[in-house]
Amino acid sequence: MKRRHFIHFNIAGFTFYDGPVAFKSLEIGSQLKLAYEPENKYDPKAVAIYLEDLKLGYIPRNENSPVSKLLEMGY
């Protein structure tokens, strides 16, 4: 099966959150969790990215609209 991607971006806040701690565990194909944060005071469309319990950062504000909408709809 050919791999495809929906969106391409750099993780915002990677060095501020747990990105440096998780870096050695990250590899292509790592299962990541997305968490929609509609109550985020800085961005109502915020989508956080996690590797297990480690917060890697966020989908950048200028890229998060389609992903936040999908998460809001339950996908």
Protein Blocks (a to p, Z undefined) as FASTA:
>chain_A
ZZddfbdcddehklmmmmlmmmmmpcghiacdddddfkbmkbmkbccddehjbcfbdcdf
klmmmmmmmmmnoZZ
